[in-house]
């Protein structure tokens, strides 16, 4: 009796219904397979920090120094061109460049520069652009438009307080035989003031243009250099200066 009932129920499924179910199941399998393929393709790719072997328009960096690096899309450059954060006629050399594979390796410093004055004496550090200054210890951050901020570390004898500073304002001093860690970062513009005022959290390091002069007086041979094209390293003799603005 039960077998006969089961046979009768099966016979009630028409060819059209069977075809409909086949199409539905096939579509579900296709969608799940396609979504899985897209997730697999979009997974972060492992990369080598020194080789920077990511595909075009991506950069190799790590979430922290303890974690493994992976490829991430390169962020849009800062909207405003930055000025060299030193006074006129101060010769500067780039000791360590961005994405060097050893120092600037995390999401929060990958596009930073280590800038070294050629003089062994303490050197004044000035605001690259105008904005709202936030000070935490030896770190000073200046919030500019659009959620971008410039970062200066380590400073001593800080000359300003939390508040608005103009371009070229003396912020403090860089100790003798010390490099300035200079970088530009991005935070959500709506929350950036609160984040910078209440925490030491950093936004993502972003590429930027640096307005430099190859002339000591800052009047000639000046142009905007992409941060990734500035010659850096121990063997570099490339000296540059703040350009007059």
C-alpha positions as CSV (number, residue, x, y, z in Angstrom):
1,X,0.0,0.0,0.0
2,X,2.7,2.5,1.0
3,X,4.8,1.6,-2.1
4,X,1.8,2.1,-4.3
5,X,1.1,5.5,-2.7
6,X,4.7,6.6,-3.2
7,X,4.5,5.5,-6.8
8,X,1.3,7.5,-7.3
9,X,2.9,10.7,-5.8
10,X,5.9,10.4,-8.0
11,X,3.7,10.0,-11.0
12,X,1.9,13.2,-10.1
13,X,5.1,15.3,-10.9
14,X,4.7,16.4,-14.5
15,X,7.6,16.8,-16.9
16,X,7.1,20.5,-16.8
17,X,7.4,20.6,-13.0
18,X,10.5,18.4,-13.2
19,X,12.1,20.7,-15.7
20,X,11.3,23.8,-13.5
21,X,12.9,22.2,-10.5
22,X,15.9,21.2,-12.6
23,X,16.3,24.8,-13.8
24,X,15.9,26.2,-10.2
25,X,18.4,23.9,-8.7
26,X,20.9,24.5,-11.5
27,X,20.5,28.3,-11.0
28,X,21.1,28.0,-7.3
29,X,24.2,25.9,-7.8
30,X,25.5,28.4,-10.4
31,X,25.0,31.4,-8.2
32,X,26.6,29.8,-5.2
33,X,29.5,28.6,-7.3
34,X,29.9,32.1,-8.9
35,X,29.9,33.8,-5.5
36,X,32.4,31.4,-4.2
37,X,34.7,32.0,-7.2
38,X,34.4,35.8,-6.7
39,X,35.3,35.5,-3.0
40,X,38.2,33.3,-3.9
41,X,39.4,35.8,-6.5
42,X,39.0,38.8,-4.1
43,X,40.9,37.2,-1.3
44,X,44.0,39.1,-0.1
45,X,47.1,37.9,-2.0
46,X,50.3,37.1,0.0
47,X,53.2,39.3,-1.1
48,X,56.9,40.1,-0.5
49,X,57.5,43.4,1.3
50,X,60.9,43.9,-0.4
51,X,59.9,42.8,-3.9
52,X,56.6,44.6,-3.8
53,X,55.3,41.9,-6.1
54,X,51.6,42.9,-6.0
55,X,49.6,43.4,-9.2
56,X,49.4,46.9,-10.6
57,X,47.5,49.5,-8.5
58,X,48.1,47.5,-5.4
59,X,50.7,47.7,-2.6
60,X,52.2,45.2,-0.3
61,X,51.8,46.0,3.4
62,X,50.9,44.3,6.7
63,X,48.2,45.1,9.3
64,X,51.0,45.2,11.9
65,X,54.7,44.3,12.2
66,X,53.6,40.9,13.7
67,X,51.2,40.0,10.9
68,X,51.9,38.7,7.4
69,X,51.8,41.2,4.5
70,X,49.2,41.0,1.7
71,X,48.2,43.0,-1.4
72,X,45.9,46.0,-0.9
73,X,44.6,48.6,-3.3
74,X,46.7,51.7,-3.3
75,X,44.7,54.6,-1.7
76,X,44.1,57.8,-3.6
77,X,46.8,60.4,-3.1
78,X,46.2,63.2,-0.7
79,X,44.3,66.0,-2.4
80,X,46.7,68.8,-1.4
81,X,50.4,68.8,-2.3
82,X,52.6,68.9,0.9
83,X,55.5,71.2,1.5
84,X,58.8,70.0,2.9
85,X,58.4,70.3,6.7
86,X,61.7,72.2,7.2
87,X,62.8,75.8,7.0
88,X,64.3,77.3,3.8
89,X,67.9,76.6,3.1
90,X,67.9,73.4,5.2
91,X,69.5,70.6,3.2
92,X,67.5,67.4,3.6
93,X,68.2,63.8,2.5
94,X,65.7,61.0,2.5
95,X,67.2,58.2,4.7
96,X,64.3,55.7,4.3
97,X,61.7,55.8,1.6
98,X,58.2,54.4,1.4
99,X,57.5,50.7,1.1
100,X,61.2,50.0,1.7
101,X,60.5,46.5,3.0
102,X,62.0,46.9,6.4
103,X,60.9,50.1,8.1
104,X,57.8,51.4,6.4
105,X,55.9,48.1,6.1
106,X,52.5,48.5,7.7
107,X,49.2,49.9,6.5
108,X,49.8,52.9,8.8
109,X,53.4,53.9,7.6
110,X,53.9,52.3,4.2
111,X,54.1,55.7,2.4
112,X,56.1,57.5,5.1
113,X,59.5,59.2,4.6
114,X,62.4,59.3,7.0
115,X,63.9,62.8,6.4
116,X,67.3,63.6,7.7
117,X,68.8,67.1,7.8
118,X,72.4,67.2,6.7
119,X,73.4,69.3,9.7
120,X,74.0,67.3,12.9
121,X,72.5,70.1,15.0
122,X,68.9,70.3,16.2
123,X,66.7,71.4,13.4
124,X,63.4,73.3,13.3
125,X,60.4,71.4,11.9
126,X,57.6,73.4,10.4
127,X,54.0,72.8,9.3
128,X,53.8,71.4,5.9
129,X,50.3,72.8,5.4
130,X,47.8,74.7,7.5
131,X,45.4,72.9,9.7
132,X,44.3,71.8,13.2
133,X,47.2,70.5,15.3
134,X,46.9,67.6,17.7
135,X,49.8,66.7,20.0
136,X,50.4,63.4,21.7
137,X,53.8,63.1,23.3
138,X,56.5,63.6,20.6
139,X,54.0,63.1,17.8
140,X,52.2,66.1,16.2
141,X,49.4,65.6,13.7
142,X,47.8,68.3,11.6
143,X,44.4,67.7,10.1
144,X,43.9,69.2,6.7
145,X,40.8,69.2,4.4
146,X,39.0,66.0,3.5
147,X,40.1,63.8,6.3
148,X,43.8,63.9,5.4
149,X,46.4,64.7,8.0
150,X,50.2,65.1,8.1
151,X,52.2,63.4,10.9
152,X,55.5,64.5,12.4
153,X,57.6,62.4,14.8
154,X,59.7,62.6,17.0
155,X,59.6,66.3,18.0
156,X,61.2,67.9,21.0
157,X,60.7,71.4,22.4
158,X,57.3,71.6,20.8
159,X,56.4,75.3,20.2
160,X,52.6,75.1,19.5
161,X,49.5,73.9,21.3
162,X,46.5,72.0,20.2
163,X,44.7,74.3,17.8
164,X,45.0,75.9,14.3
165,X,48.5,76.4,12.8
166,X,49.5,78.2,9.6
167,X,51.7,76.7,6.9
168,X,55.4,77.2,7.8
169,X,54.7,77.6,11.5
170,X,57.6,76.2,13.6
171,X,56.2,73.1,15.4
172,X,59.2,72.1,17.3
173,X,62.7,70.7,16.9
174,X,64.2,67.5,15.6
175,X,67.1,66.3,17.8
176,X,70.5,66.2,16.4
177,X,71.4,63.1,14.3
178,X,67.7,62.1,14.2
179,X,65.4,61.5,11.2
180,X,61.9,63.0,11.0
181,X,59.2,60.4,10.3
182,X,56.9,62.4,8.0
183,X,53.7,60.9,6.5
184,X,50.2,61.6,5.3
185,X,47.2,59.6,6.5
186,X,43.4,59.4,5.9
187,X,40.5,59.2,8.3
188,X,36.8,59.5,7.9
189,X,36.3,63.3,7.7
190,X,33.3,63.2,10.0
191,X,35.1,61.4,12.8
192,X,38.7,62.6,12.2
193,X,38.7,65.5,14.7
194,X,37.4,63.3,17.5
195,X,39.8,60.4,16.7
196,X,42.8,62.7,16.6
197,X,41.8,64.6,19.8
198,X,41.0,61.5,21.9
199,X,43.3,58.7,20.7
200,X,46.6,57.7,19.2
201,X,44.9,55.7,16.5
202,X,46.3,56.3,13.0
203,X,44.6,56.4,9.7
204,X,45.8,54.5,6.6
205,X,49.1,55.8,5.2
206,X,48.4,57.3,1.8
207,X,50.7,58.4,-1.1
208,X,51.2,62.1,-1.6
209,X,53.1,64.7,-3.6
210,X,55.9,66.7,-1.9
211,X,56.8,70.2,-3.2
212,X,60.6,70.3,-3.3
213,X,63.3,72.5,-4.6
214,X,66.8,71.4,-5.7
215,X,68.0,75.0,-5.2
216,X,69.2,76.0,-1.7
217,X,67.3,79.3,-2.0
218,X,64.1,77.4,-2.8
219,X,63.4,79.5,-5.9
220,X,64.6,77.4,-8.8
221,X,64.3,73.8,-9.9
222,X,61.2,73.2,-7.8
223,X,58.4,70.8,-8.6
224,X,56.0,68.3,-7.1
225,X,57.5,64.9,-6.5
226,X,55.4,61.8,-6.0
227,X,56.5,60.4,-2.7
228,X,57.3,57.0,-4.3
229,X,59.8,58.7,-6.8
230,X,62.0,60.5,-4.2
231,X,65.5,59.0,-4.1
232,X,66.1,57.5,-0.7
233,X,68.5,55.2,1.1
234,X,71.9,55.2,2.8
235,X,73.8,55.5,-0.4
236,X,71.7,58.4,-1.7
237,X,73.4,61.8,-2.1
238,X,70.2,63.5,-3.3
239,X,69.7,66.7,-1.4
240,X,66.6,68.8,-1.6
241,X,65.2,71.9,0.1
242,X,61.9,73.6,1.0
243,X,60.6,75.5,-2.0
244,X,59.4,79.1,-1.5
245,X,55.6,79.3,-1.7
